[in-house]
Amino acid sequence: MTTYQKLMEKHSALTGMLAKMAAENRGPNTEEKTQLETLQKDVQALKLENENEGKQRFSEGLSRSERKDGITLLKKGESLDKFHADRARYPKEWDDINTGKLIKGVVFGDWDGADLERKAAAETSAGAGGVFIPTPVSARVIDYARNIARVFQAGAQTIPMDTATLRVPRLDADITGSWTAEGADISEVDAPFDSVTYSAKKLGVVAAIDNELLEDAPNCSAMIENSLAKACALALDLAALTGSGTSPNPTGLVNDPNVQTIATIGAVTAWDSLASAAQKVRGVNFEPNAYLINPATYKMYANLKDTLGQPMRPQSTLDGITPLMTNQVPNGSFYLGKWDEMAFGLRAGMRIEVSREASYMSSGSLVSAFSRDQTILRLVVRGDWQRLHSNAFVVGSGITVS
């Protein structure tokens, strides 16, 4: 029975008792009074529960809804793997593919206990002794990269792209209203809509793995996926924060002219610079939720002491704003904002390839994986970083590092 059905049942019982007493023109006796009090409490509790469930369903609908214009926003914690599975772009059985078994089968011809992986390899040949890792595994790696990348931990969203470019509409400024006399015309206000355009750029990760390690490591599947995901996460963080915007690099926060700034902060003697950044974001009607900062820079804030030698507490204006530390932020800087106002447009078709015959560049020289008895893994992700509202962010810089 649903919460709503329980609520209706209790409400019916309550009104039934009240109607019975009204028909008999009397008040409740001691037993009925207790029953009425219990029913009233149950009804109030169920009303609140039903309202909360409704809010949750509404929130979930907003947090990941495929809109009429075909744009899907995946928020923090929402799975790209599930998104692809929902769209049935691959056989359902591929959800169970083991990366280690697949790679071992390709490299060593060892398909013992790997019938599913052998079938997937036969259907995803990349030529030149290679194979594409199927979509579910690729999506798992990207999901893991999103989980460990600080920008996504802060709340940045993901927009799957079915084409190389995607225009996403946005409201450029708040729509204003005005009080109007009776019978008078309501003042017309142009809705300040515009759009941001995502243009897929290529991020590549190449890893050479000794075949002895692949053959002997019992956990090579997790090792491979984790290593690729970490490399991808670091690259995504760096591009989101400091990307130059010069092809083929996305534009990062520091190079977006519409991002707010606090420059030449100087020595850290209080939490004022972070508090000022939070107020700048609130000043344009956004509520900041996190800031990214270099660990060495954060240490200077964390080590602040008051006049009594006690740790200096941050201003209350920073309450609820989570610090996230990463070395991808330059020492002496921080990035504060409302992070779901940033999104990564991810071109569908990201891929992982494995080959034992490919060559790769090492210290400026071309090296043969075949000659070195290695296996090459290549992760290619295409996408772009954009801010849905750039002024929801503040870049602080010029902190004196000591």
Long-range contacts (C-beta under 8 A, 24 or more apart in sequence): 3-46, 3-49, 3-50, 3-53, 4-50, 6-46, 7-43, 7-46, 7-47, 7-50, 10-39, 10-42, 10-43, 10-46, 11-43, 13-39, 14-39, 14-40, 14-43, 69-169, 70-162, 71-159, 71-166, 71-168, 72-159, 72-160, 73-157, 73-158, 73-159, 73-343, 74-157, 74-158, 74-159, 74-160, 75-155, 75-157, 75-340, 76-152, 76-153, 76-155, 76-156, 76-157, 76-340, 78-158, 79-139, 79-143, 80-139, 80-142, 80-143, 80-146, 80-158, 80-160, 80-346, 81-136, 81-139, 81-140, 81-143, 83-139, 83-160, 84-135, 84-136, 84-139, 85-136, 89-135, 90-134, 90-135, 90-136, 94-120, 94-134, 94-135, 94-136, 95-136, 97-134, 97-136, 97-137, 98-221, 99-133, 99-137, 99-220, 99-221, 99-224, 99-225, 100-214, 100-219, 100-220, 100-221, 100-222, 100-224, 101-221, 102-131, 102-133, 102-137, 102-354, 103-214, 103-220, 103-224, 103-354, 103-375, 103-377, 104-214, 104-215, 104-220, 106-130, 106-131, 106-354, 106-356, 107-211, 107-214, 107-354, 107-356, 107-375, 108-211, 108-214, 108-215, 126-353, 126-355, 128-355, 128-357, 128-358, 129-355, 129-356, 129-357, 129-358, 130-353, 130-354, 130-355, 130-356, 130-357, 130-358, 131-353, 131-354, 131-355, 132-351, 132-352, 132-353, 133-351, 133-352, 133-353, 133-354, 137-225, 137-352, 138-350, 138-351, 138-352, 138-379, 139-350, 140-225, 141-225, 141-228, 141-229, 141-232, 141-352, 141-379, 142-229, 142-232, 142-346, 142-350, 142-381, 144-225, 144-226, 144-229, 144-233, 145-228, 145-229, 145-230, 145-232, 145-233, 145-236, 146-233, 148-229, 148-230, 148-233, 149-232, 149-233, 149-234, 149-236, 149-237, 150-237, 150-292, 150-324, 150-325, 150-326, 150-328, 151-236, 151-237, 151-240, 151-241, 151-292, 151-339, 151-342, 152-236, 152-344, 153-290, 153-324, 154-289, 154-290, 154-292, 154-322, 154-324, 154-339, 155-289, 155-290, 155-338, 155-339, 155-340, 156-240, 156-339, 156-340, 156-342, 156-343, 156-344, 157-340, 157-342, 157-343, 157-344, 158-343, 158-344, 158-346, 159-198, 159-343, 159-344, 159-345, 159-346, 160-346, 160-348, 161-198, 161-200, 161-345, 161-346, 161-347, 161-348, 161-383, 162-348, 163-347, 164-199, 164-200, 164-347, 164-382, 165-197, 165-198, 165-199, 165-200, 166-197, 166-198, 166-345, 167-195, 167-196, 167-197, 167-198, 168-195, 168-196, 168-197, 168-198, 168-343, 168-345, 168-386, 168-388, 169-193, 169-194, 169-195, 170-194, 170-195, 170-196, 170-388, 170-389, 174-285, 196-386, 196-387, 196-388, 197-386, 198-345, 198-383, 198-384, 198-386, 199-384, 200-345, 200-347, 200-382, 200-383, 200-384, 201-247, 201-248, 201-249, 201-250, 201-382, 201-383, 201-384, 202-248, 202-380, 202-381, 202-382, 203-232, 203-235, 203-236, 203-239, 203-380, 203-381, 203-382, 203-383, 204-378, 204-379, 204-380, 204-381, 205-231, 205-232, 205-235, 205-378, 205-379, 205-380, 206-360, 206-376, 206-377, 206-378, 207-231, 207-376, 207-377, 207-378, 208-360, 208-362, 208-367, 208-369, 208-372, 208-374, 208-375, 208-376, 208-377, 209-374, 209-375, 209-376, 209-377, 210-372, 210-373, 210-374, 211-356, 211-373, 211-374, 211-375, 212-373, 214-375, 224-377, 228-352, 228-377, 228-379, 231-379, 232-379, 232-381, 234-328, 236-344, 237-326, 237-328, 238-328, 239-385, 240-342, 240-344, 240-385, 241-292, 241-328, 241-329, 241-335, 242-328, 242-330, 243-385, 250-383, 250-384, 250-385, 251-385, 251-386, 252-385, 253-335, 253-337, 253-342, 253-387, 253-393, 253-395, 254-333, 254-335, 254-395, 254-397, 256-387, 256-390, 256-393, 258-387, 258-390, 258-391, 259-387, 259-390, 259-391, 259-393, 259-394, 259-395, 260-284, 260-391, 260-393, 260-394, 260-395, 261-394, 261-395, 261-396, 261-397, 262-394, 262-395, 262-396, 262-397, 263-397, 263-398, 264-397, 264-398, 265-396, 265-397, 265-398, 265-399, 265-400, 266-398, 266-399, 266-400, 267-400, 267-402, 268-300, 268-301, 268-304, 268-399, 268-400, 269-304, 270-304, 270-312, 271-301, 271-304, 271-312, 271-314, 271-315, 271-318, 272-315, 273-334, 273-396, 273-399, 274-301, 274-314, 274-318, 274-321, 274-334, 274-336, 274-396, 275-314, 275-315, 275-317, 275-318, 277-334, 277-336, 277-394, 277-396, 278-317, 278-318, 278-321, 278-336, 279-317, 280-394, 281-336, 281-337, 281-338, 281-391, 281-392, 281-393, 281-394, 284-391, 284-392, 286-337, 286-338, 286-341, 286-389, 286-391, 286-392, 287-338, 288-321, 288-336, 288-337, 288-338, 288-392, 289-320, 289-321, 289-322, 289-337, 289-338, 289-339, 289-340, 290-321, 290-322, 290-323, 290-324, 290-336, 290-337, 290-339, 291-321, 291-322, 291-323, 291-324, 291-334, 291-335, 291-336, 291-337, 292-324, 292-325, 292-326, 292-328, 292-329, 292-334, 292-335, 292-336, 293-323, 293-324, 293-325, 293-326, 293-329, 293-333, 293-334, 293-335, 294-325, 294-326, 294-327, 294-329, 294-330, 294-331, 294-332, 294-333, 294-334, 295-325, 295-326, 295-327, 296-331, 296-401, 297-329, 297-331, 297-332, 297-333, 297-334, 297-399, 297-401, 298-323, 298-325, 300-399, 300-401, 300-402, 330-397, 331-401, 332-397, 332-398, 332-399, 332-400, 332-401, 333-395, 333-396, 333-397, 333-399, 334-395, 334-396, 334-399, 335-393, 335-394, 335-395, 335-396, 336-393, 336-394, 336-396, 337-392, 337-393, 337-394, 338-389, 338-392, 338-393, 341-387, 341-388, 341-389, 341-392, 341-393, 342-385, 342-386, 342-387, 342-388, 342-393, 343-385, 343-386, 343-388, 344-383, 344-384, 344-385, 345-383, 345-384, 345-385, 345-386, 346-381, 346-382, 346-383, 347-381, 347-382, 347-383, 349-382, 350-379, 350-380, 350-381, 350-382, 351-379, 351-380, 352-377, 352-378, 352-379, 352-380, 353-377, 353-378, 353-380, 354-378
